[in-house]
Amino acid sequence: MEETRSVYRTATVIEDDFTPPPIISASKFKSINEWLTNISENEKPEKTISHFKIGLIESPKENALYLIGRNLIEKGDTSHSTLDFEPKEMYFLIPSDQYKNLGRKEMLEKIVLEIKKFTETEAFKTSFLVEAKDLVFESTGEVIWQKDLQQ
């Protein structure tokens, strides 16, 4: 006769707040690739970042992307996700003419495709971004790039 045991755990994740500004200025970049290339070439976190997140801020008139870096600190059953990197050019106001005829689903798919294309560039491959575990599009939860899969 075999004995079977079930162990149930509860994990808690506490995430530092991220609050976008009420107004995001027009971007000096024309594309997602240009925006991310600028960050990867001109900015560097003060410490190693585990997870980079790109998110979408939606409003009736305009949409913007943001890039942040987070680290996960685990203590027992509790994890704390700290906001440890906010680049100077952390927001990209998406040019409305590039997305005006798309529904939300198509817009998200196009954004993900553009970010994936960026991860294939030399600017990405030689940047601090590849030192992280992953790059995630927060709006859909999709992992765009993951270190384990690249090695």
HELIX and SHEET records of a PDB file:
HELIX    1   1 ILE A   32  ASN A   42  1                                  11    
HELIX    2   2 SER A   96  TYR A   99  1                                   4    
HELIX    3   3 ARG A  104  PHE A  118  1                                  15    
HELIX    4   4 GLU A  122  LYS A  125  1                                   4    
HELIX    5   5 PHE A  128  GLU A  131  5                                   4    
HELIX    6   6 LYS A  147  GLN A  150  1                                   4    
SHEET    1   A 6 THR A  12  GLU A  15  0                                        
SHEET    2   A 6 THR A  78  PHE A  85  1                                        
SHEET    3   A 6 ASN A  63  LYS A  75 -1                                        
SHEET    4   A 6 HIS A  51  GLU A  58 -1                                        
SHEET    5   A 6 ASP A 134  PHE A 137  1                                        
SHEET    6   A 6 GLU A 142  GLN A 146 -1                                        
SHEET    1   B 4 THR A  12  GLU A  15  0                                        
SHEET    2   B 4 THR A  78  PHE A  85  1                                        
SHEET    3   B 4 ASN A  63  LYS A  75 -1                                        
SHEET    4   B 4 TYR A  91  LEU A  93 -1                                        
END                                                                             
